[in-house]
Amino acid sequence: MRAQNELSPYFAEIDQRTTRALKGIREVRRSAKFKALPKEPKGVMIGTGFLVFLAAFIGLFLD
């Protein structure tokens, strides 16, 4: 039991530091201003082009 009592101040300090860190994270999250980014039409075109290319590539091996 003596060993546990020797470590308890360290665990108390870890607990306090963790509490302060979590409080800081909550504060940052609360103050953050999020803005939705507009959708990029290029992203849709690239995705569609990739799917067409993939379908054509797979078609080469199916014949």
C-alpha positions in Angstrom: 0.0 0.0 0.0 2.9 2.3 0.6 3.8 2.3 -3.0 0.3 3.4 -4.0 0.5 6.3 -1.6 3.8 7.4 -3.0 2.3 7.6 -6.5 -1.0 9.4 -5.6 0.4 12.9 -5.9 1.6 12.1 -9.4 -1.8 10.8 -10.4 -3.5 13.8 -8.9 -1.2 16.1 -11.0 -1.9 14.1 -14.1 -5.7 14.4 -13.4 -5.4 18.2 -12.9 -3.4 18.6 -16.1 -5.8 16.4 -18.1 -8.8 18.4 -16.8 -7.1 21.7 -17.8 -6.3 20.4 -21.2 -9.8 19.2 -21.8 -11.2 22.5 -20.7 -8.9 24.3 -23.1 -10.0 22.0 -26.0 -13.7 22.7 -25.1 -13.0 26.4 -25.1 -11.3 26.3 -28.5 -14.1 24.2 -30.0 -16.7 26.6 -28.6 -15.0 29.6 -30.1 -14.2 28.1 -33.5 -16.1 29.6 -36.5 -16.9 27.0 -39.1 -17.8 27.9 -42.6 -19.0 25.4 -45.2 -16.8 25.3 -48.2 -18.6 25.5 -51.6 -18.6 22.3 -53.6 -16.0 22.2 -56.3 -17.4 21.1 -59.7 -13.9 19.9 -60.7 -14.1 17.2 -58.0 -17.2 15.8 -59.4 -15.8 15.7 -62.9 -12.6 14.0 -61.7 -14.6 11.4 -59.8 -16.8 10.7 -62.8 -13.8 10.5 -65.1 -12.1 8.1 -62.8 -15.1 5.8 -62.8 -15.4 5.9 -66.6 -11.7 5.1 -66.9 -12.0 2.3 -64.3 -15.0 0.8 -66.2 -13.1 0.9 -69.5 -10.0 -0.7 -67.9 -12.0 -3.5 -66.4 -13.8 -3.9 -69.8 -10.4 -4.7 -71.4 -10.0 -7.8 -69.2 -13.6 -9.0 -69.5 -13.5 -9.5 -73.2 
